[in-house]
Amino acid sequence: MCIQIMEIKIYQIDAFTNKVFSGNSAAVCPLNGWLDDAILQKIAMENNLAETAFYVKKDNHYEIRWFTPTVEVDLCGHATLATAFVLFHHENHTENNINFFSSRSGHLTVARELNYLTLNFPLDEIKEVALTSEIANCFTSSPLTVIKGKTDYLVIFENEEAIINMNPNFENIAKLDARGVIVSAKGNKVDFVSRFFAPQIGIIEDPVTGSAHTTLTPYWSKKLNKTTLTATQVSSRGGELKCKVVQDRVEISGQAKLFLKGLLYIE
């Protein structure tokens, strides 16, 4: 009996960086049509990266979905940036703007200008909440402020050094009713720094998290009284971002680099 083998292109891109082995790696798989969700999840699990993005071309836009090794997520910034990089540099998208559509997050755009790609995402809806014992028990030092967005907590600390040296309790973070926890402080050389922990969705620490900056940007924009900000995610790999508030949207800019390209073989 002949077994049919399906070949799927795969790219691995380091996003929010201008050099490989830094920023945040994402896999990107162009598809001719949507496969079963179970297959998409298995591919993401096999890749074992923070996110694998899949996209399908539809008329004048691209449908996009994002999977961690364990679940599908509502929004992923670095994997969207990586997908745009693939389209611009390897999949023959000739215009300087890309329109994406997510059934979970709506319309998203990416614009190209020189070496930078700029995501246009909806601003998160944030509000200050009380510091509960559940949140306090995630950290060895006391936060200054706790913010709640649609999916994440944003926890503010005194300075950049507190963020860099942080060793949180991941077991306690995993118990919180949220996608994950962003920790942040005013930066020494940039406007703000951050890290992102999400053991709830199988990511102990995400190296650079574009979607978290939809929460970080409105907070720091108001705190620092400015609409254009610079940011560094101070994970071990590190990543650089430029953020700008534009009405109810946020523009998040960064660079990307190709690490590998190849084929997947699925029976």
Secondary structure by P-SEA (a helix, b strand, c coil): cbbbbbbbbbbbbbcccccccccbbbbbbbbcccccaaaaaaaaaaacccbbbbbbbcccbbbbbbbcccccccccaaaaaaaaaaaaccccccccbbbbbbccccbbbbbbcccbbbbbbcccbbbbbcccaaaaaacccccccccccccbbbbbcccaaaaaaccccaaaaaaccccbbbbccccccccccbbbbbcccccccccccaaaaaaaaaaaaaaaccccbbbbccccccccbbbbbcccbbbbbbbbbbcbbbbbbcc
